[in-house]
Amino acid sequence: MLEKRQQLPQEQFVDTDYFIYCLEAVHDIETDKITEAQKKLEKLTSQYGVASIYKTCDTIEGLEASLNALVLDDHNFKNYEIIYFVIKGEANSICLNGYYYSLQEIAEIFEGRLKGKILHFSNAKVLDLNEEEAQYFLDITGAKGVSGYGNEYNGITSSNLDIAFFNLFKEDENMLDVVEELHQRHYKACKLLDFRLYY
Protein backbone atom coordinates (compact mmCIF):
# COMPACT_ATOMS: atom_id res chain seq x y z
CA MET A 1 0.00 0.00 0.00
CA LEU A 2 2.80 2.42 0.87
CA GLU A 3 4.81 2.62 -2.34
CA LYS A 4 1.90 1.89 -4.66
CA ARG A 5 -0.25 4.86 -3.73
CA GLN A 6 0.25 6.62 -7.05
CA GLN A 7 -1.13 3.62 -8.96
CA LEU A 8 -4.41 3.49 -7.02
CA PRO A 9 -7.45 5.25 -8.44
CA GLN A 10 -7.38 8.88 -7.34
CA GLU A 11 -10.90 8.71 -5.83
CA GLN A 12 -9.64 6.56 -2.98
CA PHE A 13 -7.63 9.50 -1.71
CA VAL A 14 -10.13 12.28 -2.18
CA ASP A 15 -11.23 12.00 1.46
CA THR A 16 -7.69 11.90 2.76
CA ASP A 17 -6.32 15.38 3.20
CA TYR A 18 -3.36 14.33 5.28
CA PHE A 19 -0.32 12.27 4.30
CA ILE A 20 3.02 11.38 5.83
CA TYR A 21 6.10 11.31 3.60
CA CYS A 22 8.79 9.10 5.10
CA LEU A 23 12.38 9.12 3.93
CA GLU A 24 14.62 6.50 5.50
CA ALA A 25 18.39 6.33 5.09
CA VAL A 26 19.55 2.82 4.30
CA HIS A 27 22.97 1.40 3.54
CA ASP A 28 21.94 0.37 0.03
CA ILE A 29 18.65 1.26 -1.69
CA GLU A 30 18.83 -1.93 -3.77
CA THR A 31 18.01 -4.16 -0.78
CA ASP A 32 14.37 -5.09 -0.20
CA LYS A 33 14.47 -5.49 3.57
CA ILE A 34 11.28 -4.31 5.33
CA THR A 35 12.28 -1.85 8.05
CA GLU A 36 10.58 -1.06 11.35
CA ALA A 37 9.61 2.38 10.02
CA GLN A 38 7.82 0.72 7.09
CA LYS A 39 5.93 -1.64 9.40
CA LYS A 40 4.85 1.26 11.63
CA LEU A 41 3.62 3.29 8.65
CA GLU A 42 1.60 0.32 7.43
CA LYS A 43 0.03 0.15 10.89
CA LEU A 44 -0.71 3.89 10.75
CA THR A 45 -2.56 3.34 7.48
CA SER A 46 -4.45 0.19 8.47
CA GLN A 47 -5.37 1.26 12.03
CA TYR A 48 -5.76 5.02 11.73
CA GLY A 49 -6.35 5.64 8.03
CA VAL A 50 -3.36 7.96 7.64
CA ALA A 51 -1.84 7.42 4.19
CA SER A 52 1.90 7.58 3.66
CA ILE A 53 4.60 7.27 1.09
CA TYR A 54 7.81 5.53 2.05
CA LYS A 55 11.11 6.05 0.22
CA THR A 56 14.69 5.11 0.95
CA CYS A 57 17.88 6.96 0.14
CA ASP A 58 21.56 6.14 0.55
CA THR A 59 23.19 9.38 -0.64
CA ILE A 60 22.58 13.12 -0.32
CA GLU A 61 21.69 13.13 -4.04
CA GLY A 62 19.08 10.44 -3.37
CA LEU A 63 17.65 12.48 -0.51
CA GLU A 64 17.51 15.57 -2.71
CA ALA A 65 15.93 13.67 -5.62
CA SER A 66 13.28 12.11 -3.36
CA LEU A 67 12.30 15.42 -1.79
CA ASN A 68 12.40 17.19 -5.16
CA ALA A 69 10.08 14.54 -6.61
CA LEU A 70 7.71 15.17 -3.73
CA VAL A 71 7.89 18.97 -3.90
CA LEU A 72 7.84 19.36 -7.68
CA ASP A 73 6.00 16.34 -9.07
CA ASP A 74 3.51 15.11 -6.51
CA HIS A 75 0.23 16.97 -6.89
CA ASN A 76 -0.71 15.86 -3.36
CA PHE A 77 2.29 17.71 -1.92
CA LYS A 78 0.15 20.33 -0.20
CA ASN A 79 -1.50 17.49 1.72
CA TYR A 80 1.73 16.31 3.30
CA GLU A 81 1.82 17.85 6.75
CA ILE A 82 4.81 15.88 7.93
CA ILE A 83 8.04 14.81 6.31
CA TYR A 84 9.37 12.00 8.49
CA PHE A 85 13.13 11.41 8.46
CA VAL A 86 14.50 8.11 9.72
CA ILE A 87 18.14 9.02 9.30
CA LYS A 88 21.11 8.62 11.61
CA GLY A 89 23.15 11.65 12.57
CA GLU A 90 24.20 13.97 15.34
CA ALA A 91 22.79 17.09 17.01
CA ASN A 92 22.81 19.33 13.94
CA SER A 93 23.63 16.91 11.11
CA ILE A 94 22.44 13.83 9.29
CA CYS A 95 24.63 10.95 8.16
CA LEU A 96 24.25 9.22 4.80
CA ASN A 97 26.67 6.39 4.00
CA GLY A 98 29.34 7.73 6.32
CA TYR A 99 29.10 11.36 5.16
CA TYR A 100 27.76 14.06 7.48
CA TYR A 101 25.63 16.97 6.25
CA SER A 102 24.63 19.83 8.52
CA LEU A 103 21.02 20.93 8.75
CA GLN A 104 22.20 24.28 7.35
CA GLU A 105 23.34 22.48 4.18
CA ILE A 106 20.01 20.62 4.01
CA ALA A 107 18.16 23.93 4.48
CA GLU A 108 20.04 25.49 1.56
CA ILE A 109 19.22 22.54 -0.72
CA PHE A 110 15.50 22.97 0.00
CA GLU A 111 15.42 26.74 0.22
CA GLY A 112 11.81 27.97 0.34
CA ARG A 113 10.41 24.59 -0.66
CA LEU A 114 9.12 23.19 2.62
CA LYS A 115 6.53 25.86 3.35
CA GLY A 116 4.05 24.82 6.01
CA LYS A 117 5.65 21.40 6.54
CA ILE A 118 6.82 19.85 9.76
CA LEU A 119 10.06 17.90 9.51
CA HIS A 120 10.07 15.17 12.11
CA PHE A 121 13.20 13.15 12.91
CA SER A 122 12.98 9.72 14.50
CA ASN A 123 15.40 9.10 17.35
CA ALA A 124 17.77 7.32 14.97
CA LYS A 125 19.33 10.79 15.21
CA VAL A 126 19.45 13.14 18.21
CA LEU A 127 18.00 16.55 17.35
CA ASP A 128 19.75 19.28 19.30
CA LEU A 129 19.73 22.75 17.77
CA ASN A 130 20.47 26.08 19.35
CA GLU A 131 18.03 28.89 18.73
CA GLU A 132 20.06 30.35 15.88
CA GLU A 133 20.42 27.01 14.02
CA ALA A 134 16.72 26.24 14.38
CA GLN A 135 15.67 29.71 13.24
CA TYR A 136 18.01 29.57 10.24
CA PHE A 137 16.56 26.23 9.15
CA LEU A 138 12.96 27.41 9.50
CA ASP A 139 13.63 30.76 7.78
CA ILE A 140 15.48 29.25 4.81
CA THR A 141 13.17 26.28 4.12
CA GLY A 142 9.89 27.91 5.13
CA ALA A 143 9.10 24.85 7.30
CA LYS A 144 6.51 25.31 10.05
CA GLY A 145 8.49 23.29 12.57
CA VAL A 146 11.25 20.76 13.17
CA SER A 147 10.67 18.06 15.76
CA GLY A 148 12.59 15.12 17.11
CA TYR A 149 14.24 13.83 20.25
CA GLY A 150 17.08 14.92 22.50
CA ASN A 151 17.96 11.44 23.74
CA GLU A 152 19.82 8.80 21.80
CA TYR A 153 18.36 5.53 20.57
CA ASN A 154 19.83 3.30 23.36
CA GLY A 155 17.67 0.36 22.33
CA ILE A 156 14.41 2.33 22.62
CA THR A 157 13.01 3.38 19.27
CA SER A 158 10.76 6.40 18.97
CA SER A 159 8.57 4.75 16.32
CA ASN A 160 5.52 4.22 18.57
CA LEU A 161 5.64 7.83 19.75
CA ASP A 162 6.21 9.01 16.16
CA ILE A 163 3.04 7.19 15.08
CA ALA A 164 1.06 8.66 18.00
CA PHE A 165 2.32 12.14 17.02
CA PHE A 166 1.32 11.68 13.37
CA ASN A 167 -2.10 10.33 14.27
CA LEU A 168 -2.85 13.36 16.49
CA PHE A 169 -2.38 15.61 13.46
CA LYS A 170 -5.27 13.86 11.78
CA GLU A 171 -7.52 15.20 14.53
CA ASP A 172 -6.00 18.63 15.04
CA GLU A 173 -3.93 20.81 12.70
CA ASN A 174 -2.59 23.10 15.42
CA MET A 175 1.01 21.99 15.93
CA LEU A 176 1.28 23.32 19.50
CA ASP A 177 -2.01 21.70 20.56
CA VAL A 178 -0.83 18.42 19.09
CA VAL A 179 2.45 18.58 21.02
CA GLU A 180 0.61 19.39 24.24
CA GLU A 181 -1.80 16.49 23.65
CA LEU A 182 1.12 14.17 22.88
CA HIS A 183 2.73 15.07 26.21
CA GLN A 184 -0.54 14.53 28.06
CA ARG A 185 -1.19 11.13 26.50
CA HIS A 186 2.40 9.84 26.38
CA TYR A 187 4.16 11.81 29.11
CA LYS A 188 6.63 9.08 30.10
CA ALA A 189 7.74 8.37 26.53
CA CYS A 190 8.07 12.10 25.74
CA LYS A 191 10.25 12.59 28.82
CA LEU A 192 12.28 9.43 28.26
CA LEU A 193 13.07 10.30 24.65
CA ASP A 194 13.13 14.07 25.27
CA PHE A 195 10.65 15.07 22.58
CA ARG A 196 11.36 18.56 21.25
CA LEU A 197 9.88 20.95 18.73
CA TYR A 198 11.53 23.98 17.16
CA TYR A 199 9.17 26.46 15.53
Phi, psi and omega in degrees: 000326188293303185285336190270011187303321183298333184275349180283154178301138186303327184303329183297340185250006181298321182286337185273116180247023185210120181231156172249135174248116182252131177237116182247133177278127178234164182292322182212120184291349180284342182280148185256021184293133177281125183264168178298320180301318179299315180299317181294322179292324176297321178295319179300320179288311185289321184273323189244354178071024177263116183282151179212160172241136182241128177227155175243157174215152177231003177217166177294326178295321178294320177297314181297315180298318180296315180289325177296319179299320180293311185291318188267326190254336186272115184289352175269006188307320182297340181274353179275109178280322190236133170253118189256114179261123171248084188220133178290164178163192179239190188316309185234029181210162172243158182238123177236116180049044175087354179256135179260138178231129181286158178294335175297317179297318179298318180301318183292327177296321185251034182309121175069007188253004181243031184306127175077003182267156171250126175265121181242126179259132173290172181276020168297336179228135173287138177249111182219097183246145171276173187302319182295315180297316181296314182297319179300313182300313182294318181295316185289315185275336186083005181298151180281328181192161174232126180232161180173209188226145181271346182254145183291166182306303178042040177082351178249113181275150180273002192302322179294320179290323177302313182296319178298317179300312182297319183295325179298329179293336179293328183270332188213128182271350181282113186303318183289323175297319181297316181295320178297315179298319179301315180294324179292316184281329187228050187303312184299314181295319179299319180290315183300315183270349182061062178299136178217150180227130175250129181212000000 
